[in-house]
């Protein structure tokens, strides 16, 4: 039976190959008696194609050139001047693109990430909080409760810790801090939809202080106001959740408190709050998601508006098909131009820099052992549950029970191209074909360009962070 199936597959494959060759042969012009003659418009010379197929006609008209078929005289006239100009334009375009590609290759080879902060020394106090006015210091009663308990985690050297012991009243126990368009919404849903966890702010996944836009001297006041607001808003909600939540008997035996999760994807804001509250690793930990740089930049461009767009006041600054233009070709041109364009340095270049500098900053303030770096690709439905994979790493780091993840959130994608928002359900399908770009994926040659721009960063990701994207590292 296997032999017959193999023969059948070989036969079908052969038929496809023969059909393809026949289609190609229709494009080859040969003298045949039963086919119409081609009459050049600028000469009396004629030659006869093997067959003027629909594919051949489509190829010529796609160039914008005229083709006239005279069935009565059995002749076909083609505007060869037009074809010549089209070929010349294509040649010039290819030469132009090759020039910029080679230029970008040279820049990638010469570039060293000198703009990236390499300091990794630990810092106890944020520069904005040195000599802080005592009246703006956090209140002790806002950060502790009478329900403090202890729980043991295998991932820490301490035999006992108070991770989550304040029941998330005054600060989130788990912070998802990066990177935008790397899967933070999906991770947030995985972590908050458990019986032993809760959203730090149910109405706002990305609950930040918004202190950073303010002048440095106003940071203490902004942090104080934020902290008081959090306490006032959360104390009743969290205490009620703690008393009414139906926890499993195993969790009750462990006396584990409900852990709160926040998704403020501003590492600078998270570091500022962490330093202000003087938290330890037993109280707060951070999770960062990386993504293949080409897929990452393609998602960023298709999701958000930019100052180059005419209409910017869309909800959440989301790019919309009715207002904003996106295409794989335009995206390729942006990366071909690189820093010569306005769009690239103001957005793409920023993501490139913070993908390294912000991790080092987070390590300095929170401690390397309190930061978990993961890959978006490992969170895909077909891989997320693998032994030693995404969920295992997540549980080992947070101390959350591995068995309490809910399948309806683990095996689905959130906040996708055509269904935006934290609570959106995009199913299990993974695709980089965005509706706003005509349901087309980025051009393969664009992926190579993006790897060139991220080459230095990809090497650092692999060397220092253990985040490996071989196609990017080996692009040169």
C-alpha positions as CSV (number, residue, x, y, z in Angstrom):
1,X,0.0,0.0,0.0
2,X,2.8,2.4,0.9
3,X,4.4,1.7,-2.5
4,X,1.2,2.5,-4.4
5,X,0.8,5.7,-2.4
6,X,4.4,6.7,-3.2
7,X,3.9,6.0,-6.9
8,X,0.6,8.0,-6.9
9,X,2.4,11.0,-5.2
10,X,5.2,10.8,-7.7
11,X,2.7,10.7,-10.6
12,X,0.8,13.7,-9.3
13,X,4.0,15.6,-8.7
14,X,5.2,14.8,-12.2
15,X,1.9,16.1,-13.6
16,X,2.4,19.4,-11.8
17,X,6.0,19.7,-13.1
18,X,4.9,19.0,-16.7
19,X,2.1,21.5,-16.4
20,X,4.5,24.2,-15.1
21,X,6.9,23.5,-17.9
22,X,4.1,23.8,-20.5
23,X,3.1,27.2,-19.0
24,X,6.7,28.4,-19.2
25,X,7.0,27.2,-22.7
26,X,4.1,29.4,-23.7
27,X,6.3,32.4,-22.9
28,X,9.1,31.3,-25.3
29,X,8.6,32.6,-28.8
30,X,9.2,30.0,-31.5
31,X,8.1,29.8,-35.2
32,X,5.0,27.6,-35.4
33,X,2.6,27.4,-38.4
34,X,-0.6,27.3,-36.4
35,X,0.0,30.4,-34.3
36,X,-0.5,34.1,-35.1
37,X,2.4,36.2,-36.2
38,X,3.8,39.1,-34.1
39,X,4.1,42.4,-35.9
40,X,6.5,44.9,-34.4
41,X,5.1,48.4,-34.7
42,X,8.5,50.0,-35.5
43,X,9.6,47.5,-38.2
44,X,8.3,45.3,-41.0
45,X,9.8,42.2,-39.4
46,X,7.5,39.5,-38.1
47,X,8.0,36.4,-36.0
48,X,5.6,33.8,-34.8
49,X,5.3,32.8,-31.1
50,X,4.6,29.3,-30.1
51,X,1.3,30.4,-28.5
52,X,0.0,33.8,-27.5
53,X,-1.4,32.5,-24.2
54,X,-3.5,34.5,-21.7
55,X,-0.4,34.4,-19.4
56,X,1.7,36.1,-22.1
57,X,-1.0,38.7,-22.7
58,X,-1.3,39.4,-19.0
59,X,2.5,39.7,-18.6
60,X,2.7,42.4,-21.3
61,X,-0.4,44.3,-20.1
62,X,0.9,44.2,-16.5
63,X,3.8,46.4,-17.8
64,X,1.2,48.9,-19.0
65,X,2.0,48.2,-22.6
66,X,-0.5,47.7,-25.5
67,X,-1.0,44.5,-27.3
68,X,-3.4,44.2,-30.3
69,X,-4.5,40.9,-31.6
70,X,-6.0,40.8,-35.2
71,X,-7.7,37.5,-35.5
72,X,-8.8,38.2,-39.1
73,X,-5.2,38.7,-40.4
74,X,-3.8,36.3,-37.7
75,X,-1.3,38.9,-36.4
76,X,-0.5,40.4,-33.1
77,X,1.0,43.9,-32.6
78,X,3.1,44.7,-29.5
79,X,4.4,48.2,-28.4
80,X,8.0,47.2,-28.1
81,X,9.0,50.8,-27.1
82,X,6.8,50.5,-24.1
83,X,8.3,47.1,-23.2
84,X,11.8,48.5,-23.6
85,X,11.0,51.4,-21.3
86,X,9.5,49.0,-18.7
87,X,12.6,46.8,-18.8
88,X,14.8,49.8,-18.5
89,X,12.8,51.1,-15.5
90,X,13.0,47.7,-13.8
91,X,16.8,47.6,-14.4
92,X,17.2,51.0,-12.9
93,X,15.0,50.1,-9.9
94,X,17.0,47.0,-9.3
95,X,20.2,48.9,-9.5
96,X,18.9,51.5,-7.1
97,X,17.8,48.9,-4.6
98,X,21.1,47.1,-4.9
99,X,23.0,50.3,-4.2
100,X,21.0,50.9,-1.0
101,X,21.3,47.3,0.0
102,X,25.1,47.4,-0.3
103,X,25.2,50.7,1.5
104,X,23.2,49.2,4.4
105,X,25.4,46.2,4.5
106,X,28.4,48.5,4.8
107,X,26.7,50.4,7.6
108,X,25.9,47.2,9.4
109,X,29.5,46.0,9.2
110,X,30.9,49.3,10.5
111,X,28.2,49.9,13.2
112,X,29.0,49.2,16.8
113,X,26.2,49.7,19.2
114,X,28.1,52.6,20.8
115,X,24.8,54.4,21.7
116,X,23.9,51.5,24.0
117,X,24.5,51.9,27.7
118,X,26.9,49.2,28.8
119,X,26.9,49.9,32.5
120,X,25.5,47.0,34.5
121,X,26.5,48.1,38.0
122,X,23.6,47.9,40.5
123,X,21.8,51.1,41.5
124,X,19.7,51.4,44.6
125,X,18.2,54.8,44.0
126,X,16.8,56.3,40.8
127,X,18.4,59.7,39.9
128,X,15.0,61.3,40.0
129,X,14.5,60.2,43.6
130,X,17.8,61.4,45.2
131,X,17.2,63.8,48.1
132,X,13.4,63.3,47.8
133,X,11.3,65.5,50.1
134,X,10.1,63.3,53.0
135,X,6.5,64.4,52.4
136,X,6.5,62.6,49.1
137,X,8.0,59.3,50.4
138,X,5.7,56.2,50.2
139,X,3.6,55.6,53.3
140,X,4.3,52.3,55.1
141,X,0.6,51.7,55.7
142,X,0.0,51.7,51.9
143,X,2.4,48.9,51.2
144,X,1.7,46.4,54.0
145,X,-1.4,44.6,55.3
146,X,-2.4,42.3,58.1
147,X,-2.7,39.3,55.8
148,X,1.0,38.8,55.2
149,X,2.0,35.2,54.8
150,X,5.0,33.3,53.4
151,X,5.4,30.9,50.6
152,X,8.3,28.9,49.3
153,X,9.6,29.2,45.7
154,X,12.1,26.8,44.1
155,X,13.6,29.5,41.9
156,X,15.0,31.6,44.7
157,X,17.9,30.9,47.1
158,X,15.8,32.0,50.1
159,X,13.7,29.3,51.7
160,X,10.9,31.6,52.4
161,X,9.7,34.8,50.7
162,X,6.8,37.2,50.8
163,X,6.1,37.3,47.0
164,X,2.6,38.5,46.6
165,X,2.1,38.8,50.4
166,X,0.6,42.3,50.2
167,X,-2.0,40.9,47.9
168,X,-1.1,43.4,45.3
169,X,-2.7,46.3,47.0
170,X,0.1,48.9,46.6
171,X,2.1,47.6,43.7
172,X,1.9,44.8,41.1
173,X,3.8,41.6,42.1
174,X,4.5,40.8,38.4
175,X,5.2,43.5,35.9
176,X,5.1,42.7,32.1
177,X,7.3,45.6,30.9
178,X,8.2,44.9,27.3
179,X,8.2,44.9,24.4
180,X,5.2,46.5,22.5
181,X,3.9,44.2,19.8
182,X,5.8,41.2,21.2
183,X,2.8,39.4,22.7
184,X,2.4,41.3,26.0
185,X,-1.5,41.1,25.8
186,X,-1.4,37.4,25.4
187,X,0.9,36.9,28.3
188,X,-1.2,39.3,30.4
189,X,-4.3,37.2,29.7
190,X,-2.4,33.9,30.5
191,X,-1.2,35.3,33.9
192,X,-4.4,37.1,35.0
193,X,-6.9,34.4,34.2
194,X,-6.0,32.1,37.0
195,X,-7.6,31.4,40.4
196,X,-4.5,32.6,42.3
197,X,-3.9,35.9,40.4
198,X,-5.6,39.1,39.5
199,X,-5.2,42.1,37.3
200,X,-3.6,44.9,39.2
201,X,-6.0,47.3,37.6
202,X,-8.9,45.5,35.9
203,X,-9.8,48.6,33.9
204,X,-6.4,49.3,32.6
205,X,-3.8,46.6,31.5
206,X,-1.1,49.2,31.2
207,X,-1.4,51.0,34.5
208,X,1.5,53.4,34.6
209,X,2.3,56.4,36.7
210,X,2.6,58.8,33.7
211,X,5.4,60.6,35.7
212,X,8.0,60.4,33.0
213,X,6.5,63.1,30.7
214,X,6.8,65.5,33.7
215,X,9.9,67.4,34.6
216,X,12.4,65.4,36.7
217,X,11.7,67.5,39.8
218,X,8.0,66.7,39.6
219,X,8.5,62.9,39.6
220,X,8.3,62.5,43.4
221,X,4.9,64.3,43.6
222,X,3.6,62.2,40.6
223,X,4.7,59.0,42.2
224,X,3.2,59.9,45.6
225,X,-0.2,60.8,43.9
226,X,-0.1,57.5,41.9
227,X,0.7,55.4,45.0
228,X,-2.2,57.0,47.0
229,X,-4.6,56.5,44.1
230,X,-3.6,52.8,43.8
231,X,-4.1,52.2,47.5
232,X,-7.5,54.0,47.6
233,X,-8.7,52.1,44.5
234,X,-7.4,48.7,45.3
235,X,-7.6,48.0,49.0
236,X,-11.3,47.1,49.0
237,X,-11.3,45.3,45.7
238,X,-8.2,43.1,46.5
239,X,-9.3,42.3,50.0
240,X,-12.7,41.2,48.8
241,X,-11.1,39.1,46.1
242,X,-8.8,37.5,48.6
243,X,-11.7,36.5,50.9
244,X,-14.2,35.4,48.3
245,X,-11.8,33.7,45.7
246,X,-12.3,29.9,45.7
247,X,-8.7,28.7,45.9
248,X,-7.8,25.0,45.5
249,X,-7.1,23.1,48.7
250,X,-3.4,22.8,47.7
251,X,-3.1,26.5,47.5
252,X,-4.8,27.0,50.8
253,X,-2.3,24.5,52.3
254,X,0.5,26.6,50.9
255,X,-1.2,29.8,52.2
256,X,-0.4,31.5,48.9
257,X,-1.8,34.9,48.4
258,X,-3.3,36.2,45.2
259,X,-0.6,37.7,43.0
260,X,-1.3,40.9,41.1
261,X,-0.2,41.4,37.5
262,X,0.4,44.7,35.6
263,X,1.2,45.3,31.9
264,X,2.7,48.7,31.9
265,X,5.0,48.3,28.9
266,X,7.2,51.2,29.9
267,X,10.4,49.9,31.4
268,X,11.4,53.4,32.5
269,X,8.1,53.8,34.4
270,X,8.4,50.4,36.0
271,X,12.0,51.1,37.2
272,X,10.9,54.5,38.6
273,X,8.1,52.9,40.6
274,X,10.3,50.0,41.7
275,X,13.0,52.4,43.0
276,X,10.4,54.7,44.7
277,X,8.8,51.9,46.6
278,X,12.2,50.3,47.3
279,X,10.9,46.8,46.5
280,X,12.8,43.6,46.6
281,X,12.7,40.6,44.3
282,X,10.5,38.8,46.8
283,X,7.9,41.5,46.2
284,X,8.1,42.3,42.5
285,X,9.5,40.6,39.4
286,X,9.6,41.6,35.8
287,X,8.9,39.8,32.5
288,X,10.2,40.9,29.1
289,X,9.0,39.4,25.7
290,X,11.3,39.5,22.7
291,X,10.2,38.9,19.1
292,X,12.0,38.2,15.8
293,X,13.0,41.8,14.8
294,X,11.6,41.6,11.3
295,X,8.2,40.4,12.5
296,X,8.4,42.9,15.4
297,X,8.9,46.0,13.2
298,X,6.3,44.8,10.6
299,X,3.8,44.5,13.4
300,X,4.7,47.9,14.9
301,X,4.3,49.6,11.5
302,X,0.9,48.0,10.7
303,X,-0.6,48.6,14.2
304,X,0.2,52.2,15.0
305,X,-0.1,55.5,13.3
306,X,3.0,57.7,12.8
307,X,3.5,61.4,12.2
308,X,4.0,60.6,8.5
309,X,0.3,59.6,8.4
310,X,-2.3,62.2,7.6
311,X,-4.8,61.0,10.2
312,X,-3.3,60.4,13.7
313,X,-6.2,60.8,16.1
314,X,-7.4,57.1,15.9
315,X,-8.4,55.2,19.0
316,X,-5.2,54.1,20.9
317,X,-3.2,55.5,18.0
318,X,-4.1,52.4,16.0
319,X,-3.6,52.5,12.3
320,X,-6.8,52.0,10.4
321,X,-7.4,50.8,6.9
322,X,-9.9,53.6,6.2
323,X,-7.4,56.3,7.2
324,X,-3.9,55.0,6.8
325,X,-2.0,53.4,4.0
326,X,0.2,50.3,4.5
327,X,1.8,48.0,2.0
328,X,4.8,45.6,1.9
329,X,6.4,47.8,-0.8
330,X,6.2,51.0,1.2
331,X,7.5,49.2,4.3
332,X,10.5,48.0,2.2
333,X,11.2,51.5,1.0
334,X,11.3,52.8,4.6
335,X,14.0,50.3,5.6
336,X,15.8,50.8,2.3
337,X,16.0,54.5,3.2
338,X,17.0,53.8,6.8
339,X,18.1,56.8,8.7
340,X,17.6,58.9,5.6
341,X,13.9,58.9,6.2
342,X,11.9,60.6,9.0
343,X,10.0,57.5,9.9
344,X,12.9,55.2,10.7
345,X,14.9,57.1,13.3
346,X,11.8,58.3,15.2
347,X,10.4,54.8,15.7
348,X,12.3,51.8,14.4
349,X,15.7,53.1,15.7
350,X,14.2,53.7,19.1
351,X,13.0,50.1,19.4
352,X,16.4,48.9,18.3
353,X,18.2,50.9,21.0
354,X,15.9,50.1,24.0
355,X,16.0,46.3,23.2
356,X,19.4,46.3,24.8
357,X,19.8,49.5,27.0
358,X,16.5,49.0,28.8
359,X,17.3,45.4,29.8
360,X,20.6,46.5,31.3
361,X,18.8,49.3,33.1
362,X,16.2,46.9,34.5
363,X,19.0,44.6,35.7
364,X,20.7,47.5,37.4
365,X,17.7,48.5,39.4
366,X,15.8,45.2,40.0
367,X,18.6,42.7,39.8
368,X,19.2,40.2,37.0
369,X,17.7,37.4,39.0
370,X,14.3,39.2,39.1
371,X,14.0,39.6,35.4
372,X,12.7,36.9,33.1
373,X,13.4,37.2,29.3
374,X,11.2,35.1,27.0
375,X,10.6,34.8,23.2
376,X,7.2,35.5,21.6
377,X,7.7,32.6,19.3
378,X,7.8,30.1,22.3
379,X,4.3,31.4,23.3
380,X,2.7,30.2,20.1
381,X,-0.2,27.7,20.7
382,X,1.8,24.8,19.2
383,X,4.8,25.4,21.5
384,X,3.6,27.1,24.6
385,X,3.0,23.9,26.5
386,X,6.2,22.1,25.6
387,X,8.2,20.5,28.4
388,X,10.8,22.9,29.6
389,X,9.2,25.6,27.4
390,X,7.3,28.8,27.9
391,X,4.9,27.8,30.7
392,X,7.5,25.9,32.6
393,X,9.9,28.9,32.6
394,X,7.0,31.2,33.6
395,X,6.0,29.0,36.5
396,X,9.5,28.5,37.8
397,X,10.1,32.2,37.8
398,X,6.8,33.4,39.3
399,X,6.2,30.4,41.6
400,X,2.6,30.1,40.2
401,X,1.2,26.6,40.0
402,X,1.8,25.1,36.6
403,X,-1.5,23.2,36.5
404,X,-3.7,26.3,37.0
405,X,-3.2,27.9,33.6
406,X,-6.4,27.9,31.7
407,X,-6.4,26.4,28.2
408,X,-8.8,28.9,26.7
409,X,-6.1,31.6,27.4
410,X,-3.0,29.6,26.9
411,X,-3.9,28.3,23.5
412,X,-5.2,31.5,21.9
413,X,-3.7,34.7,20.5
414,X,-4.8,38.2,21.6
415,X,-4.6,41.6,20.1
416,X,-3.9,40.5,16.5
417,X,-4.0,42.5,13.3
418,X,-7.7,42.4,12.6
419,X,-8.9,42.0,16.1
420,X,-7.2,44.6,18.3
421,X,-7.4,45.0,22.1
422,X,-6.2,43.1,25.2
423,X,-9.4,41.1,25.5
424,X,-9.6,40.2,21.8
425,X,-9.7,36.5,20.8
426,X,-7.7,35.7,17.6
427,X,-7.8,31.9,18.0
428,X,-4.7,29.8,17.4
429,X,-3.8,31.1,13.9
430,X,-0.5,32.9,13.6
431,X,0.0,35.1,10.6
432,X,1.9,38.2,9.6
433,X,-0.5,39.1,6.8
434,X,-2.2,42.2,8.0
435,X,-5.6,43.4,6.7
436,X,-4.4,47.0,6.6
437,X,-1.6,45.9,4.2
438,X,-4.0,44.0,1.9
439,X,-3.6,40.7,3.8
440,X,-0.1,40.5,2.5
441,X,3.1,39.7,4.4
442,X,6.3,41.6,4.3
443,X,8.6,41.1,1.3
444,X,11.4,38.5,1.9
445,X,14.0,41.1,0.9
446,X,12.7,43.4,3.7
447,X,13.3,40.8,6.3
448,X,17.0,40.7,5.3
449,X,17.2,44.5,5.5
450,X,15.7,44.5,9.0
451,X,18.2,41.9,10.1
452,X,21.0,44.1,8.9
453,X,19.7,47.0,11.0
454,X,19.4,44.7,14.1
455,X,22.5,42.7,13.5
456,X,24.5,44.3,16.4
457,X,21.5,44.0,18.7
458,X,20.8,40.4,17.8
459,X,24.3,39.4,18.7
460,X,24.0,41.1,22.1
461,X,20.6,39.5,22.6
462,X,22.2,36.1,22.0
463,X,25.4,36.7,23.9
464,X,24.1,38.5,27.0
465,X,20.4,37.7,27.2
466,X,20.2,34.2,25.8
467,X,17.6,35.3,23.2
468,X,18.7,33.8,19.9
469,X,17.5,34.6,16.4
470,X,20.0,32.8,14.2
471,X,18.7,34.3,10.9
472,X,19.4,37.8,12.3
473,X,22.8,36.9,13.8
474,X,24.0,35.2,10.6
475,X,22.7,37.7,8.1
476,X,26.3,38.8,7.5
